[in-house]
Amino acid sequence: MSVFMECSALFCWKINHRMNTCSQIKAILWLGIVVCLFTLIKSQATDDPLLDVIFITDAAAKGALCLDGSPGAYYFSPGFDDGVDNWIVYLPGGAWCGSVGGCLEKTKNPRGSNINAEPTQLALPFLRPNKTINPDFYNWNKVFILYCDGASFMADIDAVDPETKLYFRGRRIFTSVIEELMATKGMANAANALLAGDSAGGLATVLNCDRFRSFLPNACRVKCYTDSGFFIQAKNLPGTLATNYFAPIVAFHELADYLPKSCTQRLGAGLCFYPENVGGDIQTPLFIVNSDFDTYQLVNFIHPNQPDEEGWKNCTSTFTGLRNCTTNQLQIIRDFRTTFLNTLEGLDDNPSRGLFISSCYVHDIIYTPGSWQGTPTFQNKTIQQAIGDWYFERNSVQIIDTEHSSPIRC
């Protein structure tokens, strides 16, 4: 039964039973509201199909294994109508690990193990098969690769320590999924393809963008979209940890050989995990969605030289926490925005690159309710419209929020 029919039936029930007293009318109206909201939520939750986990075929033989040795896996939603030859491959976030202890800790949850992977719905708006919500990509093939390697799908180490029993094979997981899709799901015939990801998956999208394109040489259009994955060094800010943040991860997972040679020939490998140092060399069109008040970076990368570190966390952890910031702390937050925008401007000019930079106080923008087709809107475009216009080359998109010098709620 539709939401409208169910609510109408409830209203008619009220009339037929002649609930004439004020208390009775109020009671039935509140009941109607509750039923309508519940039905609406239920209808939205079940609008998308429940997808089974697909474990990579012969994952052990291919070495496509999570940190704990469980097989790499993905979810697949087939395209339909005129979208059958179009593909979105999505890489989720989940941070990184740069030590034995940190990686062992990840094996206890889905960011390091697929043992407990369950069926799911692809609830992200640009993965939904709903034309109203997702008009440009609703009928495409969609692939969600589970992130369980701790190094943004980049590591590929043969040896397995007999004591820790940790596997570092994220690169093989990515490769194996793409090859399996091409061999069994029709991806070899792709006309259009988009590699997308957020946070650690957004960084993985940047680092794997050209490689993704190399898998599909005959496709008409192959592009990449990173959400909240443009991590910066912020080396001129006080108390920054960002300059050396990725170095232990790169060293621990032995990533130097898999990072762009154009970067590692001039910089240390640890610095070549930063999009600012490799973004200019990416040949495949790339769309960057990010906040210049990225909360993950502010909380984890910036530690002002002050005795009250807990005060900095209380200040930066949430939008409402900003009211607890001192004048100096607020200035550091604004300085981060300036540094972020200056870093972005330092990329080589590339007409195929798209930008949507907001001043929302957020990380993982795509997970923010309403952000896809609502707030933020700049230059009369939502994120959904901006990405669609850029991907299909309806318009060039270089949107940066210049109106707000302080964080805004989105």
Protein Blocks (a to p, Z undefined) as FASTA:
>chain_A
ZZklmmmmmmmmmmmnopabfklmmmmmmmmmmmmmmmmmmmmmmmpccddddddehklm
nopacfkopacdddddddehjllmgccddddeeijafbfklmmmmmmpmklpcklgccdd
dfbfklcccfklmmmlmmgccdddddfehnoolaccfbacfklopacfklmmmmmmmmmm
mmmnopmmpfbdcdddehjlmmmmmmmmmmmmmmmmmbmbdcdddehkaccfklmbghia
klmmmmmmmmmnopmlmgcfklmmmmcfklmmpfklmmmmpmbdcdddddfkbfklmmmm
pccddfblmlmmmmmmpmklmmmpcfklmmmmmmmmmmmmmmmmmpccdfkbccdddfbd
cehkllpghklmmccdeehiafklmmmmmmnomaccddddfkbmbdcdZZ
